[in-house]
Amino acid sequence: MEPRPAEIDARFEQLYASHHGWLRAWIRRRLECADQACDLAQDVFIRVLTQRRPDELREPRAYLSSIARSLMVDMFRRHSIEQAYADALAVRAEVTEPSPEVRHQVIQTLLEIDRLLDELGERPREIFLRVQLDGLSLAEVGRQMGLSANTVRKHFIRAMARCLALIDD
């Protein structure tokens, strides 16, 4: 028999009450920041609430810490991209600063491109970054990586097509 929503709510409340303090302390030890630990712990429980029923968890602490690790990786990736963007802005000749809305939109786009490139795999990602960031030609990338020109071109076109589809969205 399927549990009723009230039963699921009670089980979630029990999971939260039993493990929230532990999880917050576990995250705080890793991040060394109580505020970030509080925010991240809340995000973990939101993910649990939206992804699965609390009564299905056999090892709640292992599951919660796994989600927390994933969210920390996302957070560090986001901070890295934000810092790279801030560094790029700092070396620009223009004195004007983009508006907060434009800055947010650029960072979101960079995060989407980063996620998209991760989904492509290591080889297409490396080829795309060498061409776009290092300014290498497809032939140079092929020589450096020991790949044929056709293979490099195929991976680059696939990565570029995914990026362009992202921009169109």
N, C-alpha and C positions, 0 to 999 in steps of 0.2 A: 504494500500500500504506500502510495506517495505521500511524503510529509506535507502538511498544510503550511501555508506561508507563515503563520504565527509560530509554528514549531521551528521553522528555519530561522526566523528572527531570533527566537530564544536561544537557539544553538549558536548563532552568530554572536549574540551578546555574550554568551558564555565563553566562546573562543576569544573574543576581544578582551573580556575581563581577565581571563587566565593568562594571556600571552602578550598583551599590549606593553606592559611595563618591561617585561624581559626583552621584547623586540626593540623597543626604544633604547634601552641600555646597550643592546648588542650593536645597534647602528651607531650610537654615540661613540662607542669605543673605536669604531672604524673611521668615522668622519671627524671626530674630535670637535663636534659642534652640536650642542644640545638643540638649538633651533632647527637645524637641518634634520636632526634625528627625529624630532617630533613630526615635522612635515612628512618625512619619508615613511615613518611608521603609519601615519594616517593613509598615505597613498597605498601602502601594502594592503591594509584592511579594505580599502575601497576596491582594490583589484580582486581580493578574495570575495567580497560581496557581489561583484559583478560577474565573476568567472565560474565559481563552483559553490556547491552547497557545503556549509561548514561540517555537516555530519559525515561527509565523504572523506575527510582528512584523517589519515591513519597516523601520520607523523607531523603534527601541526607546526612544530618549531622548525623542522627541516624545510617544510613547504614555505613557511613565512620567510625564513632566512634566504631561501632561493629567490623568492620574489624580490626581497630587499636588495640582494646582490645585483639582480637584473636592473632594478631601478637606479642603483648607485652607478652602474656602468652607463646608463642613459644620461644620468646627471653629469658625470665626468665628461662624457662625450659632448654634451651641450655646452658645458663650461669651456671646453677646449675650443669648440667652434666659435663661441662668443668671444673668447680671447683672441683667436686668430683674426676675427673680423675687426675687433677693436685695434689690434696691431696694424692691420692693413689701413684702417682709417687714420691712424696716427702718422703714417708715412706719406699720406696723400698731401699733395701740394695745396689743396683747397683748405680754407680755414673753416668753412661751414660744416656743421655737424648735421647728419640726417635727423629727421624727426623721429621720435620714439616709435611711431607706427611703421615708418619705413625700416628702421633698424630691426624691429620685431619681425617684419615680413621677410627681410633678407636673412635673418638668422633661421627662421622657420624653413625657408627655401634651402638654405645650406644643410640643415638637419635632414630634410627630405632627400636631398642629393646624396648625402652621406649614407643614409639608410638604404637608398636605392642601389648605390654602388656596393654596399655590403651584400645585398641580395644577389648581385651578379656573380660574385665569386672573386677569388684573389687575382687571377690572371687578368680578367677584363678591367677590374678596378685599377690594378697597377698600370696597365697600358693607358687607360684613360687619364690617370693622374700624371703620368710621364709626359703625355702629349699636351694636356691642358695646363699643367702647373709648371713643368720643367721646360716646356716649349720645344720638345724634341719632335722630329718628324717620325712618321710611322716606320720608315726604313731604319732610322737610328734606334728606335725602340726594339724593332725586330732583331737587329744586330746585338744589342745589349742583352736581350733576353733569350737569344738563340732560337728565335721563331721565324717562320716564313712571313713574307710580307702579306700574303693572303690571310694568314691566321691573325696577325696583328690588326689588319684592316677590318676583318670580321668582328673581332672583339670590340674594337673602337667604335664601329658603326652601331653595334648592339647597345653599347653603353650610351652613346650620344643619342640614339633614338629614344632610349628610356628617359634620359634627361629632358629631351625636347617634349616628350609626352607629359612629363611632370609639369613643365612650364605651361603647356597648353591647358592643363587642368586648372 
